[in-house]
Amino acid sequence: MDAKNRYKGKYVILDEGELFRYILKASNGETLLTSEPYASLQTCKNGIEILKKNLNDENLEIHQDKHGLFRVSVRSKQGRILAQTSNYEQRRSALNAVESIKNFFLTDDVVEENDFQHFNEEVYDIEVELDSKGKIEIVHEDGFFWYFLKASNGQVICTSQTYSSKVSCLNAIAKFKLAVYEGKFYICKDKNTKYQFKLYNKQNRLIITGEVYDTKARVLSAIESIKRFAKLALIIE
């Protein structure tokens, strides 16, 4: 491959029926990033331009979950997640993904496809009995704030992203509690047949991404625990 075409990636916009997403692909067809959903084709196209304006070393974040898996996220200047990679078993793989993203994200090649099954997601909704013995614990470390939702036995059910101030963290907690009961939980299965959930609010904005689990039953259990404890959870620091 010559130098001119070496980094000729493309954005693929996927029409899922009611929502649109884009994926960034490398020149070999590998998927590098998957966006969050958009309500229209035009807002999805605008999302690509927003990604291009926001993507830099400061806004590329590598997150490791409690199972040791790594994922790369791109955030806007306001801290909203714009797109994410798949999960990687090694940090080096996530770092390599960062370099690939930086090589391809400025491409002007955008194509549209209809692919309703691409993301292998389903909405999960269930009514549960509320429990007042859960806790939301705010952590402040290295200049950043984030929160954990804990069950009555102290087990961590989910973990937020980081925030630059306590006020923004508290605001995020309020949005999280609202989305748990007014938004939607999506169960996602990746190419390695691992499961995780994503919680979106009524405006289809990503609120929180769950941990990765080996079975669907475990991710369903996590969602049920969140719905049981989030609403009445005591906020502690």
N, C-alpha and C positions, 0 to 999 in steps of 0.2 A: 504494500500500500504506500502510495507516495505521500510526501509531507502535506500536500494540499488537502488530501482526503483522510488523513490519519485520524483527525478528531471530528469527523463529520457525523455527529449524532443527530437525533431527531426527537421531537416531542410528538407523542401520539395521544390525541384526545379521544376518550372513550365515552360513547353515549350509552348510559346504562338504563335508559328509559325515562326515569324521572330526574336523574342527576348526571353530572358530567365530571370526569376526572382527566388529568393528564399524567402520562408517564414519560420520563426522560430515558431514552435508550442510547446506549453506546453504538458505535459503528458496527460492532459485531452482533447487535441485536439484544445484548444484555440489558435488563431493566435496572436502572441506577436509582431512580426516585419515583415514588408514587404520591400524587397530590392528595389533599383532602377533597371532599366532594363540593361541587358548585351547582347552583340551581339552574344555570343556563349555559349555553355554549359560549356566549360572549363573556360572561364573568369567568369562565374557565380560561379563555384566551387571555383575558386581563390578568388572571392568576399567573400565567406563564411570564408575563412581563414583570409582574411584582416579584416573582422568584429571581429573575435576572437582576433586578435592581437591588435585591436584598442579600443575595448569596455572596458571602465573603467568609474569611476565616473565623470572624467573631460570631457569625450566625450559624455556622456548622457545628452542631453539638453531638458528641458521642455519648450515649447513655448505656450503662450496664445494668441489667435487671438482677433480681436476687437469684436467678438461676445461672448467672454468668454469661448471658447472651448480650451481644452488643447491637445497637441500632443507631443510625445517623439521622438526625433531624435538621431541617432548615427552618429557621424562625424569621418572622418579620421583625422590623425595628420595634414593634409594640409587643413582641414576645409570642405572637401567635404562630403555631406550627403550620407551615405551608406545605411541606412534603417530607416523606420519610423513606428510608431504605428498608430492605428486608432485614431480618435478624441474622447476625453472624456469630459463630461460635468462638472466634478469636478476635482480639482487638486489632491485630495486624490486618485482618480482612476488612474491618471497618475503616481503618486508616487508608487502605488501598482504595476503598469505595469513595472516600473523600477526594482523593486525587483524581479519580476517574470523573467524578461529578464536576470538579473544577475544569477538567479538560473539555467537557461536552456541553455545559449548561448554556453557553452563549449561542448555540446553534439557532438559526432562523428557520429551520426545516420543521414545519408543523403539519401533521396529517390527521385526518379524522377517521374513526372506526366505530362500528356498532358491535359491542361485545358485552352481552348481559351477564356472562358467567365469569368474566376475567378475574374478579376479586374473590370469588367464592365466599361471599358474606351472606349472613342472614340476620334479620332483626329478632331479638329475643325480649319478650316482655312477660312478666309474671307478677302476680300480686303476692306479697309476703306480709307477715305480721311484724309490725315495727317493734324495735327493741331499743330502750333508752340507755343501755349500758355500754354503748360504743363510745369511742373517743376520736377526735381529730387532733393530732399532735403537730404543732408548728415547730420546725427546726430552723435554727439560724446558725450557719457555718460558712466561713470563708466569704463573708459579705453577701450571701444569698439566703433566701428563705424558701422552704417547701413544706408540704404537709403529708402526713400519713393518716389514713383511716384505719383504726384498729377495732377489732371485734371485742366482745366482752371478756374473752380469754387472753387478750393482749396480742393476738395474732394480727400482723399487718395485712390488710386486705388489698390496698392499692396505695400508690405513691404518686404524688403530683410532679410536674416539672418544677424547675427553679424559678424564683421571682426576685426582682432586684430590691424590693422593699416589703416591709411587713404589711403595709396597707394593700399593696397589690396582691399579696398572698391571701389576706383576709377577703378581698373582693373575689378572688378565684374560688375560695371555699364556698362563698355564697352562691356563685354561679354553678359550682359543682353540685351542691345540694339541690338546687332547682332543676338541673339537667337530669339528675338521677330519676326524678319523678315526672318530669315533663318532656324530657328528650328521649333518645333512643340508644339502646345498647346494640351494637353490631358484633356478631361473633365472626372472627376471621380465621381461615385456615391457610397457612402459607405453603410454599412449595416443598417444605420439609415435613408436612402434615402436622405441624405444631399449631396450637390454638391460642388465641388471645382475644380480648374484647376491646372495642373502642366506644367511648361514650360521647355522643354528640348532643348539642342543645337543639332547641326548636328551629334555630337558624342554620342548622347543619354545620356548626362550628365544632371542631374537635375540642373536648373538655379534658379528657384524660385517656391514656392508653394503658391497658392492663398488662400484667406480666404474661409471659409465655408458658403454656402448659402442654403436657404430653397428650392429654385427653380432653375431649369436649365436655365431659362430665365435670371436670375440675374447673373449667372456665365458667360453666353454668353455675356452679356452686359459688364462685367468686362474685358473680353478678347478684345472685340472691342475697349474699351477705352484705353487699353494698346497699342494696335496697332495704335490707332489714335495719342497718345501723346508721346510715348517713343522716337521715332527717333529724333524729333526736340526739345525735352525737354531741358531746360536750367538747368545746374547743379548749385545748390546754397548750401551754408553752413550756 
